[in-house]
Amino acid sequence: MISIRRVIIIGATGSIGRQAIDVVARHPDRFSVVGLSAHSDEDGLVAASCHFPGAALCLSSRSPRSGAIAFSGIGGLSALVRDTDADIVLNAASGAAGLSVSFDALSSGKDLALANKETVVMAGRLAFAAARRASRLILPVDSEHSAIFNMIERFGRETVRGVVITASGGAFRDEPLESLPGKKPTDALAHPTWSMGAKITVDSATMANKGLEVIEAARLFGLTGAEIDVVLHPESRVHSFIRARDGSLYAQMSRPDMRLPILNALAWPESVDESVADMDPCDVPLRFSRPDPERYPLLRTAYDALASGEGSTDAYNAANEVAVAAFMDGAIRFTDIARVVSRTLERAYPPTLEGLEAVLAVDADARRVARSIVKEIS
């Protein structure tokens, strides 16, 4: 008899959260939602909860109007994760704000389905140590890392000598380089393939998202930067490759639908029948090419940060969050995002961060530096 997995969804009103709710609705014999959170979309949270009577609710940004929401604020979010009886937490919180959720999930004895890549970029070694102490799993939800994880589990880590992560190239992949300084936030949000939140869609246009994914892959799978390659793949049908020791490439292929990696994480290690991402191999021709370093300087910056150590990757994430927010507010140009990040990383950061206090200190310092650079160039 199949046991039903009890799921908490953090970021339930965002893109990943909404698709996770759909996954649960498609497989009620496999999953039940026992907790939901949103940052500020109270109406969306209440609407989502209508499908899951009895689920605990949290609005993390403020006190709610609705009496149906029992938890609020950051403390309430921690209490929701820690105190709700669940098997797995899907962390789809955006940015560094999701860091504490990951540690709360693991320390309270729950598996972690991780769509918050910042957890691994900022504090991966600490998160994996927390998972080992609690004998729990960290299961990647990003389509690229889900693909690598599933292939490595099938082939065995000892058979893999490298990975290739694919990238769509974002909204400006085919735009003339000289046009990029004049691009507006609305232009950057026109992603050619995926439907995602605003911040990650801008990150796709700069390929900071791929830089973060390179760092995440290194720490998830014990790889060096030299063992991780990135290629442009506009059709978004191949989500990653692994390279076997004999040089062969193996690919995970499907239509671009985040419900597949969400399902794989929630159900692991079981396999569940599903068709949402079924792909016809004759659907579209598949193309691959190298990213242009002039168009995507933040990708190279990410590799450099990875080589420099934990403090630099922490600072990379912090500076990018500040720069993207400034671009979205109209304070800086699109091409200034990379300038802010690279200048922030000119400072020296500790190669190793011992404890969350050190992680948060570097994060705060890098944000302060990045904000001063934004003020200087705006």
Secondary structure by P-SEA (a helix, b strand, c coil): cbbbbbbbbcccccaaaaaaaaaaaaccccccccbbbbccaaaaaaaaacccccbbbbbccccccccccccccaaaaaaaaccccccccccccccccaaaaaaaaaaabbbbbccccccccccaaaaaaaaaaacbbbbbccaaaaaaaaaaaaaccccccbbbbbbccccccccccccccccccccccccccccccaaaaaaaaaaaaaaaaaaaaaaacccccccbbbbbbccccccbbbbcccbbbbbbbccccaaaaaaaaaaccbbbbbcccccccccbbbbbbbccccccaaaaaaaaaaaacaaaaaaaaaaaaaaaaaaaaccccccaaaaaaaaaaccccccccccaaaaaaaaaaaaaaaaaaaaaac
